[in-house]
């Protein structure tokens, strides 16, 4: 179960822990592998267990709403997860009754005073977060326990898998209701669903249930709340135990780049990726075990 109070110190083998600084209320994130050292606030919890990194939005009193600071911290969490050799799968969740309700109201108020350049810079930071998650060379699972609306729905949409609670999860790109557009996430939504379905979701701005989201393939699976966490853990464990991280990373790279290429460029790209995959140690290791009819341990 994800720690809801503060990140705990995992077993030393994880190589990651949090310590409270004497002169600050913040938590300092450290890695024994010296890949990075950043500050982590209580607004986002980060914990590594069993080769899974749990990234939890921790502002339940604000329905885990996003602002510029949260976007920056969240981006850093995913950068850290990419660098950490102990992490093979990332689980993104929300504390409390919401996954993420979109933009924070105070943040929306501040945006009213931004000029064009400030708005562009702020938008680019959100785009960088979505791209970081989408292109992460490790699978990302969104565990949606409650409403995922507007930017929160966008946040889920850039994950590889989305598992939602039948009872409480809802999804909606509601920006048009306040005169706004889901401009950045639209790019990823079209990749996920195609233009036709994306048009309906964006232009109508409807809020749909987890079961309807599953039927339209917006999300991977809708499950009872009682087994939501179990289902996510089973999916994560399956990815960890069955599949090569290198292979999944290469597959994600191809999926992110194939759309937009013409047929010949696509075939050339695929042939190059195929050749590169054959040269990896994981491929050689996997084929060796396969030929010997032995179980592969990843």
C-alpha angles and dihedrals in degrees: 000000000000114000107248099189108049137328110280128214107262125206113300090248090070092067092216132095143148127234129187113236117230094229099040141053089220126097121238116221115213136180125205086214092062092226092132146347120203140157117255121199126205090251088082126033120208123190133163119210130158094352089307123115112210112205110188127186101223108194101100092157087063094037088252091291120181129242133164093274094051091048090054094047093045092051090052091050091057092046088053092049090052092053097044112097090202093063123082101156131028123212117199116199143158127234120232124007099328135062094204129322096202125247121013113249094231089049091051088053091052091050089063089073097048121111123219095272092049091048091049092050091048091049091050090056090055090046089052091053093050092046092048091055095041095049097038107132090226128070115265122204122195111211102200112195098166143354117350103187137169107329088007090058088048090053091055092044094063092056120096095234130024120196116184138190112250091213102044114013118101130172133205144150093216100163095113089064090070097038095264134112132224089234101159099039091047088075091058094038092058089050090051101043110009127250098284097058092037090056091055095048095045100040097043095038091206123169109230134192125250091253092053090046089053092049091054092044093242087126132031099230143351114213137171113279090241092066100031096107092040091052092050092048091049091051092048092048090049091054092045097048102036106037140059113244090216092053093048090049092051091047091051090050091053093047091052095049107035098077111085096029119113119238097267094045089048092052092046091049092047093049091051092048091047091053092046092050091054090057096055122105090234092058092048090046093047096048091048092055092043093054091048089049090236127141112260116233114207 
